[in-house]
Amino acid sequence: MTKYWIFLHHKCASQYLRAQVSAAGQHAKRLTEIPALNSFPDPPKPESMIYAMSRSDYCLDDNAWPESVRILDLAHPVDWRAVHFTRDPRDLLVSAYFSHKHSHGLHSVPGLRAHREALCSTGIETGLLMEMDFYLTDQAIRSILTWPKKHPKVTTLDAIALASQMAVGDYALFRYATDWIDIPVGPEFAAPTWETISDGRQVDEELNTHHYRHGVQGDWRRYFTAAVTQEFARRYGTEPA
C-alpha cells in the first residue's frame, strides 16, 4: 500500500496549505486526519516516520528536512509518494521577520518571545540579519536549499504561487499536487479566498502585522539591502534560482 507525505517548511504558507490538503482529503474520504510529525528542532528519526506511516496512509511534516527523503528511500518495502511545498528562501526570510516580530503565536516556538523583543528593538536591516540567526528560520532556509532535486517520488511546487492561485479561485496547480498523492479534488471544492483570510484586503495590499501579510512572490527585493544580500550569500551560498 502506498504511503503519502506532505512536506512543508516554516513560513511557506504551511498553515493554509495544510488546512486545504486536509479539507480536500476529508471531502474525498481519503483521510480523517493527517498525523503531523513536526520535526524540529532536530531532523526526524526513521522510527518516528515509520510510526507515523503505521497510523495513516497520509502523513505531514510542516518543518520538513531533506533527511526525510533519504529515510523514506531506505524504508523498504514501503512504497511512498510526496508533495513538497517550498518557496524562494529570500522571501521566506522576509516573511519570517515580519511574522516573528508581529503575528506568530509565542507559545509554540521556544525562544520566540526573546527573539521578538530583540526584533522590536531595532530596524529592519538589522532585524533581517538577526532573523538568519534564529534557529527555525535558518533550518527552513537550509532545508529548502539542500532538498534533493528531481526525486522521482516527490513533486515540488512553489507554495506561494499555489496558495495565491487558490486564494483567487484557481485550483489547477492544487489539483496537480493532490492528484500526485491520490486525493481527487472535484469542482465543488472551494478554499478560503485572500479577502477572507486577510480581513478584506486585495492581493497586493500589504499589512505587515497580519499573519497573511502580503502573498506576493519576490517581496524580498523591496527589503534586502546590500548588507542583507551579502550576508545571505555568505551563509547560504549562491543565490537560489
C-alpha positions as CSV (number, residue, x, y, z in Angstrom):
1,M,0.0,0.0,0.0
2,T,1.3,3.4,-0.9
3,K,2.0,5.9,1.8
4,Y,1.7,9.7,1.1
5,W,3.6,12.5,2.6
6,I,3.1,16.3,2.6
7,F,6.3,18.2,3.2
8,L,6.1,21.8,4.2
9,H,8.5,24.4,5.7
10,H,8.1,27.2,8.2
11,K,6.7,30.3,6.5
12,C,5.8,28.6,3.3
13,A,2.1,29.0,3.5
14,S,2.2,25.9,5.6
15,Q,-0.9,26.7,7.8
16,Y,-3.0,27.5,4.7
17,L,-1.9,24.5,2.6
18,R,-2.1,22.1,5.4
19,A,-5.7,23.0,6.0
20,Q,-6.7,22.8,2.3
21,V,-5.0,19.4,1.7
22,S,-6.7,18.1,4.9
23,A,-10.1,19.5,3.8
24,A,-9.7,18.1,0.3
25,G,-8.7,14.7,1.7
26,Q,-11.6,14.5,4.1
27,H,-14.1,15.6,1.3
28,A,-12.7,12.8,-0.9
29,K,-13.0,10.4,2.0
30,R,-9.2,9.6,1.7
31,L,-8.5,10.6,5.3
32,T,-10.0,11.7,8.6
33,E,-6.8,13.5,9.8
34,I,-3.2,13.8,8.8
35,P,-0.7,12.8,11.6
36,A,1.8,15.6,11.9
37,L,5.5,14.8,12.5
38,N,6.6,18.5,13.0
39,S,10.2,17.5,13.3
40,F,12.1,20.4,14.9
41,P,14.5,21.4,16.2
42,D,16.2,18.2,15.1
43,P,15.9,16.1,12.0
44,P,13.3,13.3,12.0
45,K,14.3,9.8,13.2
46,P,13.4,6.8,11.0
47,E,11.4,5.2,13.7
48,S,9.2,8.3,14.0
49,M,8.5,8.4,10.3
50,I,7.7,4.6,10.2
51,Y,5.4,5.0,13.2
52,A,3.6,7.9,11.5
53,M,3.1,5.7,8.4
54,S,1.7,2.9,10.6
55,R,-1.1,5.2,11.8
56,S,-2.2,6.6,8.5
57,D,-1.8,6.4,4.7
58,Y,-1.2,10.2,4.8
59,C,1.5,11.9,6.9
60,L,2.6,15.5,7.1
61,D,5.7,17.4,8.3
62,D,5.4,21.1,8.4
63,N,9.1,21.6,9.4
64,A,10.5,19.2,6.8
65,W,14.1,18.2,6.5
66,P,15.8,16.8,3.4
67,E,16.8,13.8,5.6
68,S,13.1,12.7,5.4
69,V,13.5,11.8,1.7
70,R,16.6,9.7,2.4
71,I,14.8,7.9,5.3
72,L,11.9,7.1,3.0
73,D,14.2,5.8,0.3
74,L,15.6,3.3,2.8
75,A,12.3,2.3,4.3
76,H,11.8,-0.8,2.3
77,P,9.4,-2.3,1.5
78,V,7.3,0.9,1.9
79,D,6.0,2.4,-1.3
80,W,5.6,6.2,-1.0
81,R,4.9,9.5,-2.7
82,A,5.2,13.0,-1.5
83,V,4.4,16.6,-2.4
84,H,6.9,19.2,-1.3
85,F,5.8,22.8,-0.9
86,T,8.6,25.3,-1.0
87,R,9.4,29.0,-1.7
88,D,12.2,31.4,-2.5
89,P,14.2,31.3,0.8
90,R,14.8,35.1,0.5
91,D,11.0,35.6,0.6
92,L,10.9,33.1,3.5
93,L,13.4,35.3,5.4
94,V,11.3,38.4,5.0
95,S,8.1,36.6,5.9
96,A,9.7,35.1,9.0
97,Y,11.0,38.5,10.1
98,F,7.6,40.2,10.0
99,S,5.8,37.1,11.4
100,H,8.2,36.7,14.3
101,K,8.1,40.4,15.0
102,H,4.4,40.8,14.9
103,S,2.0,37.9,14.5
104,H,3.3,34.4,15.1
105,G,2.0,32.7,18.3
106,L,4.6,32.8,21.0
107,H,3.7,29.6,22.8
108,S,4.5,27.1,20.0
109,V,8.1,28.3,19.3
110,P,10.7,28.1,22.0
111,G,12.7,31.3,22.2
112,L,10.4,33.4,20.1
113,R,9.4,35.8,22.9
114,A,13.0,36.9,23.4
115,H,13.6,37.0,19.7
116,R,10.5,39.2,19.2
117,E,11.7,41.6,21.8
118,A,15.1,41.8,20.1
119,L,13.4,42.4,16.7
120,C,11.2,45.2,18.1
121,S,14.2,47.0,19.4
122,T,15.9,47.5,16.1
123,G,15.4,48.4,12.4
124,I,14.5,46.1,9.5
125,E,18.1,45.6,8.1
126,T,19.5,44.5,11.5
127,G,16.3,42.6,12.1
128,L,16.7,40.6,8.9
129,L,20.3,39.8,9.8
130,M,19.1,38.7,13.2
131,E,16.4,36.6,11.6
132,M,19.0,34.5,9.9
133,D,20.4,33.6,13.3
134,F,17.0,32.4,14.6
135,Y,17.1,28.6,14.5
136,L,13.7,27.9,13.0
137,T,14.3,30.3,10.1
138,D,17.8,29.1,9.5
139,Q,16.7,25.5,9.4
140,A,13.9,26.2,7.0
141,I,16.2,28.0,4.6
142,R,18.9,25.3,4.7
143,S,16.3,22.6,4.2
144,I,15.0,24.2,1.1
145,L,18.4,24.8,-0.4
146,T,19.6,21.3,0.3
147,W,16.4,19.5,-0.6
148,P,17.0,16.6,-3.1
149,K,16.4,17.8,-6.7
150,K,14.1,16.0,-9.1
151,H,13.4,13.0,-6.9
152,P,11.1,10.6,-8.9
153,K,8.7,10.2,-5.9
154,V,8.5,13.8,-4.9
155,T,6.6,16.6,-6.7
156,T,7.9,20.0,-5.6
157,L,5.7,23.1,-6.0
158,D,6.1,26.8,-5.1
159,A,3.9,27.2,-2.0
160,I,3.2,30.9,-2.6
161,A,2.3,30.5,-6.2
162,L,0.0,27.7,-5.3
163,A,-1.7,29.5,-2.3
164,S,-2.0,32.7,-4.4
165,Q,-3.8,30.9,-7.1
166,M,-6.1,29.1,-4.7
167,A,-6.9,32.3,-2.9
168,V,-8.4,33.7,-6.1
169,G,-10.3,30.5,-7.0
170,D,-7.8,28.9,-9.4
171,Y,-7.2,25.2,-8.3
172,A,-5.3,23.8,-11.3
173,L,-2.0,23.7,-9.5
174,F,-3.6,22.4,-6.3
175,R,-5.3,19.6,-8.3
176,Y,-1.9,18.7,-9.8
177,A,-0.5,18.4,-6.3
178,T,-3.4,16.4,-4.8
179,D,-3.6,14.1,-7.9
180,W,0.0,13.1,-7.1
181,I,-1.0,11.9,-3.6
182,D,-4.3,10.3,-4.8
183,I,-6.7,12.9,-3.4
184,P,-9.2,13.8,-6.1
185,V,-10.5,17.4,-6.0
186,G,-13.8,17.9,-7.6
187,P,-15.4,21.1,-8.9
188,E,-17.3,21.6,-5.6
189,F,-14.1,22.2,-3.7
190,A,-13.6,25.8,-2.5
191,A,-10.7,27.2,-0.5
192,P,-10.9,30.4,1.5
193,T,-10.2,33.5,-0.6
194,W,-7.4,36.0,0.0
195,E,-10.0,38.6,1.0
196,T,-11.4,36.2,3.6
197,I,-8.1,35.2,5.3
198,S,-6.6,38.7,5.1
199,D,-9.6,40.6,6.6
200,G,-10.9,42.1,3.3
201,R,-7.6,43.2,1.7
202,Q,-6.8,42.8,-2.0
203,V,-3.9,40.5,-3.0
204,D,-1.4,43.3,-3.5
205,E,-2.4,45.1,-0.2
206,E,0.4,44.7,2.4
207,L,-0.2,44.6,6.1
208,N,3.0,43.7,7.9
209,T,1.4,43.0,11.3
210,H,-1.1,40.4,9.8
211,H,-0.4,36.7,9.7
212,Y,-1.3,36.8,6.0
213,R,0.9,39.8,5.3
214,H,1.1,40.1,1.5
215,G,1.0,36.9,-0.5
216,V,3.3,38.2,-3.3
217,Q,6.4,36.4,-4.7
218,G,9.6,38.3,-5.0
219,D,8.9,40.6,-2.0
220,W,12.4,40.2,-0.8
221,R,13.6,42.7,-3.4
222,R,11.9,45.5,-1.5
223,Y,13.6,44.7,1.7
224,F,17.1,43.2,1.0
225,T,19.8,45.8,1.4
226,A,23.4,45.3,0.2
227,A,24.3,44.1,3.7
228,V,21.5,41.6,3.9
229,T,22.2,40.3,0.4
230,Q,25.9,39.9,1.2
231,E,25.2,38.1,4.5
232,F,22.6,35.8,2.9
233,A,25.1,34.8,0.2
234,R,27.9,34.2,2.8
235,R,25.7,31.9,4.9
236,Y,23.8,30.0,2.3
237,G,26.0,30.1,-0.8
238,T,24.9,31.2,-4.3
239,E,21.5,32.9,-4.8
240,P,18.7,30.5,-5.4
241,A,17.3,30.1,-8.9
